Amino acid sequence: MNWNAVELHQKPGFARIVTVTDVRFERILNRVKWPLVRLGSPHPVGNTIAVAGLLSADEASLELVRPSSYVPLFPAAVEAAA
């Protein structure tokens, strides 16, 4: 996952991330308690089944999935969002 893109969505006014993801990755998100709110039913995309959905972009949700070794590429943007 591109954590820099995720952290940029923490700016004021951004409450959710819109994404299209593989249903297998959706299951991983559910296991780490970051559930995807589906916008429709799954559809075939290439060699996989994908679903569009919304993810919460708040700090508590991101802490669940962010690697402990993560260092932001845009620290000023992350600090401004806090």
C-alpha positions, 0 to 999 in steps of 0.5 A: 500500500502507498502510505504516502498517498494514505497520509496525504488524505489525512488533510482537513476535509478528507475523512475517507479514501476511495479505492478499488481493491481485490476482494482478497485484500479486502479480507486482509483489511477486515482482519486488521479492523480497517473495513472497506465500506463497499460501494457496489458488488464485486466485478471481474477486473483482469485476473481478479475480482475487485470491489470499489469502496471507502476506507476511513482516513482517520489516524486511529484507522491508519495506526492499525495498518501502518508498519512500525518502521514507516517513515513518511516521505512528506513529513510536513504534509503529515504534520499539517494534517495533525 
